[in-house]
Each structure stands twice: as structure tokens, then as C-alpha cells.
Amino acid sequence: MMKMRIKCKLMNHPSGNPTARVFFALWPTAAVRGQLAEWQVPLKHLCGGRAMRGETLHNTLVFIGYVDRCRLEALQLAAQEVSTARFELCFGEARYWGHNHIVYAAPGHVPQHLAQLVTTLEQSLARHRFKFDQREYKPHVTLLRNAHWTDAPLPAMQTVRWQIKDFALVQSVQQGGLASYQVLACFPLMSSGG
């Protein structure tokens, strides 16, 4: 079955920069992003730190890093080879990583289709000779940076149910000292009917 690529945003490159810093991610709808952003206020009150801007909230699947711009099309072709069914991802827990002072939203369990999506995407990237971060995949959405907390559990949060229908290729751009993310292309997942 041939997959169609959906272009979400075309980019101009006036700087002539020959590389782009990119990653694949689950990119939330405005409604899901708003629900996750609601977690930030009580968590910031407890843990301090800096809340991530709402428009930057996402769940990274595979971090690529810098690639030559001339290889962005090949990167998109690799993503088009991935065929995984749509699924629901439920974030219900806030957790803290002490080693990098991050508070993040985490799912109670990792859906099988999410694990399959990451694995097949990594396999396709490897076939196309792309290098990427290879680490144990832990789905999360970073909510706070520079936070401080103990090993104690963080309070329960209202569950956020996210219907995953596609994934995105995203470019990270530095603007005014802040990271800004631009979706380059979206790749639909298969409906449950096939």
C-alpha cells in the first residue's frame, strides 16, 4: 500500500545553511496541547523551573540531529515506508528526571503500536543510512525544565487521551535564543480498517 505524504509547512531557507536539525515526533492537536499545558501550572508551583511554551509540546519518536538539506527528501521517503496502525496514547502521570531537572508527562503504559512505530521508523532510517540517537525509547512530553523535585511521586493529573493518527518530521530552529519547531511533513498512520 502506497502512503501519501502530507506537507504541513514549506520552509524558506534564506540563510543558505546546508544542514537542518530534525527529529520525528508525535505532534499534538491544539486541544491535546492545551490539556497538557494545563498540567504545567500546578507542577510549576510544586517544582519551580521554566514551563515549556505550549506550541513546543510534543513527543519525540526518533531524534536525528543535523542532516544535509539535500537529504531531507530521502528522510521523508524513509518515513513513508513506515506502516503502523493508529492508536491512542494516554498521558496520566507526571514524572521527574533528576539528572536533567525535567518534569514530564508520561503514559501509564506504552501501546504496542507506539513501540512498533518507533522500531519500524528506526529500521527504515537505518536502511536509508541515516544516523540517529539510539537509546531506550521512553515516551514523554517535556513540561518543565530547570525544575527541582525529590524521588517522591508527583500528584495525579487529569488523563490526557491523544488519538495518534500521524507522525511528523520536525525541524528545530534557534530564534532569539529559544528553540522553535517547524513541522516539515506529516505521515498518516493506517486506519484500524486497514
FENQUI-V512116 format. One record per residue. N is the residue number from 0. RES is the residue in one small letter. PSI is psi in degrees with one decimal (none if undefined). Layout:
# FENQUI-V512116
[[N:RES:PSI] [N:RES:PSI]]
This chain:
# FENQUI-V512116
[[0:m:128.0] [1:m:134.5] [2:k:142.9] [3:m:139.8] [4:r:136.5] [5:i:119.6] [6:k:123.7] [7:c:-32.5] [8:k:129.4] [9:l:147.3] [10:m:143.9] [11:n:147.2] [12:h:66.4] [13:p:-21.1] [14:s:-18.3] [15:g:12.5] [16:n:123.0] [17:p:-4.7] [18:t:161.1] [19:a:141.3] [20:r:115.2] [21:v:161.9] [22:f:161.8] [23:f:141.1] [24:a:161.5] [25:l:123.8] [26:w:115.1] [27:p:155.3] [28:t:167.5] [29:a:-37.4] [30:a:-46.2] [31:v:-42.9] [32:r:-40.9] [33:g:-40.3] [34:q:-40.6] [35:l:-37.6] [36:a:-29.1] [37:e:-26.6] [38:w:-27.5] [39:q:-37.9] [40:v:-55.1] [41:p:-33.3] [42:l:-37.9] [43:k:-36.1] [44:h:-38.5] [45:l:-42.2] [46:c:-9.4] [47:g:-155.8] [48:g:-166.8] [49:r:123.7] [50:a:136.4] [51:m:143.2] [52:r:139.3] [53:g:-39.1] [54:e:-8.5] [55:t:-5.9] [56:l:131.2] [57:h:171.8] [58:n:109.0] [59:t:135.2] [60:l:-55.9] [61:v:125.0] [62:f:123.8] [63:i:-48.9] [64:g:-149.2] [65:y:131.4] [66:v:153.6] [67:d:137.4] [68:r:-30.4] [69:c:-12.2] [70:r:2.2] [71:l:-36.2] [72:e:-41.1] [73:a:-35.0] [74:l:-41.0] [75:q:-38.4] [76:l:-39.2] [77:a:-40.4] [78:a:-33.5] [79:q:-21.1] [80:e:-12.5] [81:v:126.1] [82:s:107.8] [83:t:150.5] [84:a:154.6] [85:r:156.7] [86:f:171.3] [87:e:135.5] [88:l:120.3] [89:c:116.2] [90:f:122.1] [91:g:-1.8] [92:e:140.5] [93:a:135.0] [94:r:167.5] [95:y:130.8] [96:w:108.0] [97:g:-29.6] [98:h:-26.8] [99:n:11.4] [100:h:48.7] [101:i:134.3] [102:v:131.7] [103:y:158.6] [104:a:135.9] [105:a:147.3] [106:p:153.0] [107:g:-33.6] [108:h:159.2] [109:v:116.5] [110:p:145.2] [111:q:-39.5] [112:h:-30.5] [113:l:-46.6] [114:a:-40.1] [115:q:-40.7] [116:l:-47.4] [117:v:-46.1] [118:t:-47.7] [119:t:-32.9] [120:l:-44.7] [121:e:-41.0] [122:q:-41.6] [123:s:-41.3] [124:l:-41.2] [125:a:-40.7] [126:r:-33.9] [127:h:11.2] [128:r:38.2] [129:f:140.3] [130:k:145.9] [131:f:164.0] [132:d:124.1] [133:q:102.2] [134:r:165.0] [135:e:126.8] [136:y:124.7] [137:k:99.9] [138:p:135.1] [139:h:160.5] [140:v:116.0] [141:t:126.2] [142:l:-42.1] [143:l:141.2] [144:r:160.0] [145:n:32.8] [146:a:163.9] [147:h:128.1] [148:w:172.8] [149:t:-166.3] [150:d:-4.5] [151:a:146.4] [152:p:145.1] [153:l:157.4] [154:p:154.8] [155:a:145.8] [156:m:160.0] [157:q:126.4] [158:t:135.4] [159:v:118.3] [160:r:119.7] [161:w:116.4] [162:q:113.0] [163:i:111.3] [164:k:-13.5] [165:d:174.2] [166:f:165.8] [167:a:152.1] [168:l:123.8] [169:v:139.7] [170:q:136.2] [171:s:125.4] [172:v:134.7] [173:q:124.9] [174:q:115.4] [175:g:34.0] [176:g:-0.5] [177:l:146.8] [178:a:132.4] [179:s:140.2] [180:y:135.8] [181:q:122.8] [182:v:121.1] [183:l:-37.3] [184:a:151.3] [185:c:146.1] [186:f:113.0] [187:p:146.4] [188:l:162.5] [189:m:141.2] [190:s:159.1] [191:s:-22.6] [192:g:-5.5] [193:g:none]]
